[in-house]
Amino acid sequence: MTSATSAIELQLFQAEIKAGIPAQLPTPQPRSSELSHAPVRKDILTAKEKELAMRNALRYFPADQHAKLAPEFAEELKRYGRIYMYRLRPSYAMHARPIEAYPAQSAQAASIMLMIQNNLDPAVAQHPEELITYGGNGGVFQNWAQYRLTMQYLSQMTEEQTLVMYSGHPMGLFPSHTDAPRVVVTNGMVIPNYSKPDDWERMNALGVSQYGQMTAGSYMYIGPQGIVHGTTITVLNAVRMNDKDGSGPAGKLFVTAGLGGMSGAQPKAGNIAGVVSVTAEVNPAAAYKRHEQGWVDHVVEDVKELTTRVKASVDAKEAVSYAYLGNVVDVWEAFDAAGLFVDLGSDQTSLHNPWAGGYYPAGLGFEEANDMMANDPDAFATYVKASLRRHAEAVNKHTARGTYFFDYGNAFLLEASRSGADVMNEEGDGFKYPSYVQDIMGPMCFDYGFGPFRWVCTSGKAEDLELTDTIACDVLEQLMQEAPDDIKQQMDDNIRWIKGAKANRLVVGSQARILYADAQGRMEIAKAFNDAIADGRLAGPVVLGRDHHDVSGTDSPFRETSNIYDGSAFTADMAVQNFAGDAFRGATWISLHNGGGVGWGEVMNGGFGMLIDGSADSERRLTSMLHWDVNNGIARRSWARNEGAEWAIRRAMEQEPRLKVTMPAHADDDVVRKALGHD
Ligand SMILES: NC(=O)c1ccc[n+]([C@@H]2O[C@H](COP(=O)([O-])OP(=O)(O)OC[C@H]3O[C@@H](n4cnc5c(N)ncnc54)[C@H](O)[C@@H]3O)[C@@H](O)[C@H]2O)c1
C-alpha cells in the first residue's frame, strides 16, 4: 500500500467514525460466511414484546427511515432472536490501530476506541458480527447503532465530559471534570429479583440489557493470552500443593477434559508445570486444532493405547501432554481399571451450559449426541444426568486412592449434584471437592493481592511491548530481593512467565501483556512504564487494566469469592465499592457487570482501564487507584478471617500509614460452642 492510499484510508476511517449513524443508510451486506456467528437465540418475546423490541431498535433512526429498516429488523428478530442491525456494520476493517489514528479531542477517549475495536476484531472476537467477544454471549454492544454512536461520542468528547454506557447503549455525554472517568459502563444491572437467565433472554431481545461477561463489555479482553497465564498459574500451584513427598512435578499425572476456548490451555499449562497430562475431548475439530497449534503434544484415539502410553510417560517422568479423542468418563474408568494412579484431576467441559452442547454424555457418539440434543432434548438431558453420575463415581474411585480433584469453575460439581451424583460432603451442606479458587487461586494468590494485571501499548508497536516486558521483569526482580517468603513463589512464577512471554508468541490483536502481581508490583511496574513514556523510551502511552477475575473486582460465590467463609460470599459490596472507588481515584473508564464466568445473576464484577501518558498526573492517578483496586479486596478477605489476607493487609498498612483497616478478632471455638450450648 502506498502512503497516499493509506492516508486516504485513514481519512475515510476517521470520517466514518465521526459520522456516527450515517444520514444516508449504508447498503445492506450479507453476513460473513467465514466468521463464526452467535447461536440463534430463544424465541422468548410475546407478540406485544416483539413490537416493543422493534420500537426500541427504530428509536436510533429518524422516522423517515423506519419503513425501510422495519422489515429488515423484523427479519433479524425472527431469524436470530435479536436485532443486530447488520446493515450498520462499518465499512473499514475492525482492529486496534495506533492511538493517533483515532479522531479524538482526548487521548483518553482515543484509547477507549482502540480497546473497543480490539474487542470486536475478528481475530480476537468469538462472534464479531453479533458484537460478542467471548463466552458465547459476552457482548460489547447489543447492536451496530450503539457501536457507531459510541465511537462518534468518543470522537467528540472533551476531558470535561463523561460518556455514560447502559448495557451497550450510549446514553450520552454529560458534563464532568478532568479527574472524572471518561466513560462509565454498566452491563446487565437489573433489579435482583429479575436476574434469572430468561430475564436476560427477554431484556436482551428487547434491546435494553446485555451480558457483558467480564472483559467483553468493559473493552479489556486481550485474546487467549489471559487464559494461558491463568491456567498455568492454577496447574503449577495445584501440582505444588500436592507435592507432599517433595519429589516435584516429574512423573505426576493430571487428568482433565476440554480442549475448547479456555479449556484448550490445559495441556500447555501441564507442559509448563512439568507433568504428564491427559485431556479428553469429544470433538475431533477441537482436539486436532489444539494439536496443530502445538498446544497439545499427541492425540490418541484408543483408550487402551492411551493407558499404555501414559503409563510409559509417567515411568519416564516426561513432561508431555496427551489429548484423548473421546469421552472423559471413559478415561477415568479405564485408568481405574488399569490401576493407574492419577495425582491431580479436574474437568473443564462447559457444564455452565449442560443441555445444549456444553457436556457430551458417555455412551453416545459425538454426532449422535448433537442429533439428540436438537431433536430429542428430553432424552438428551437424561443421558447427561446419567453420565454425570457415572463420571462422579469414576472420579470418586480415584480420590479414594488419593487423587486430588478440584472443580475448575465450570459448574461440574453443581450440575453433578443436581443430577444426583455422589459429590456432596458428609454433612450434605457442601461439595466433597474444592473449587480451584477455594484451594488454589484464593489462598495462594487473591488473598495476597496477586491478580491478573494487564497492559496494552497504544503505539501498536511490538518493540514497545518488548520494552514493557523488560521493564516489568526488572521491577519484579528488584522487588523479589526484598520480598517476604510468603509471596516469593508467586513473584518467581511471574518473572519466569514474563521472560518467556515473547518467545511464546502470545499476542493476538493489540500489543498486550498479562502477569499476576500484587498491589506493590502493579504500582511499581506502572510507575516504571510512566517514566519510560516520559523519557521517550516508549513510543506511546500505555493502557493499564486487569481481568475482572481478580482480588477485589468480583463477588462470585462459586468462583472468585468461593474461599470466603464468613457468610458474606453472597454479598456484592466489594465489587460495587471497587467500581465506585476506582471512579474517583483516577480511572479512565470503569465498569460494573451482572454476570461473567459463571452466569447471569450469579456474580457481580467490575474492572477499569487507565491511560498513562508519562505525566505527573498519570503517576498520581495510578498510585492512588491501583493501591485501592487491590487493597479493597484484601481488606474484605482479611475481615473474612483469611490468614494470607490478614498478613497482606497488615503489610500494606505498614507500607502506607494512611491505610487503616478494621482487623478481625478470632473467637475461640470452645467459647462460641459453650455459649450456644453446642457440644
Ligand atoms: N480456563 C479458565 O480460566 C476457566 C476459569 C473458570 C471457568 N472456566 C470454565 O471452563 C469451562 C470450559 O470453557 P471453554 O471456553 O473451554 O468451553 P468450550 O465449550 O469451548 O470447551 C469445552 C470442551 O469440552 C468438550 N467436552 C464436553 N463434554 C465432554 C466430555 N464428556 N468429554 C470430553 N470432552 C467434552 C467440548 O467438546 C468442548 O470442546 C466453562 O464452563 C468455563 O466457564 C474456565
The ligand as a Gaussian input file, in Angstrom:
#p B3LYP/6-31G(d) Opt

LIG

0 1
 N       -9.739000     -21.790000      31.915000
 C      -10.225000     -20.916000      32.723000
 O       -9.554000     -19.932000      33.050000
 C      -11.593000     -21.099000      33.329000
 C      -11.829000     -20.455000      34.513000
 C      -13.073000     -20.605000      35.092000
 C      -14.051000     -21.364000      34.480000
 N      -13.820000     -21.978000      33.301000
 C      -14.912000     -22.803000      32.729000
 O      -14.450000     -23.896000      31.963000
 C      -15.469000     -24.314000      31.039000
 C      -14.879000     -24.536000      29.673000
 O      -14.669000     -23.313000      28.976000
 P      -14.312000     -23.312000      27.415000
 O      -14.276000     -21.892000      26.980000
 O      -13.112000     -24.136000      27.169000
 O      -15.602000     -24.037000      26.806000
 P      -15.753000     -24.802000      25.421000
 O      -17.196000     -25.138000      25.322000
 O      -15.091000     -24.043000      24.342000
 O      -14.914000     -26.170000      25.644000
 C      -15.373000     -27.285000      26.369000
 C      -14.986000     -28.546000      25.599000
 O      -15.354000     -29.696000      26.338000
 C      -15.679000     -30.733000      25.396000
 N      -16.480000     -31.743000      26.085000
 C      -17.754000     -31.607000      26.552000
 N      -18.132000     -32.725000      27.166000
 C      -17.102000     -33.587000      27.123000
 C      -16.890000     -34.888000      27.632000
 N      -17.830000     -35.527000      28.339000
 N      -15.690000     -35.481000      27.423000
 C      -14.718000     -34.858000      26.733000
 N      -14.860000     -33.611000      26.217000
 C      -16.039000     -32.978000      26.430000
 C      -16.435000     -29.990000      24.308000
 O      -16.416000     -30.706000      23.091000
 C      -15.678000     -28.651000      24.244000
 O      -14.705000     -28.630000      23.215000
 C      -16.543000     -23.222000      31.094000
 O      -17.630000     -23.668000      31.874000
 C      -15.813000     -22.061000      31.753000
 O      -16.685000     -21.155000      32.404000
 C      -12.603000     -21.871000      32.715000

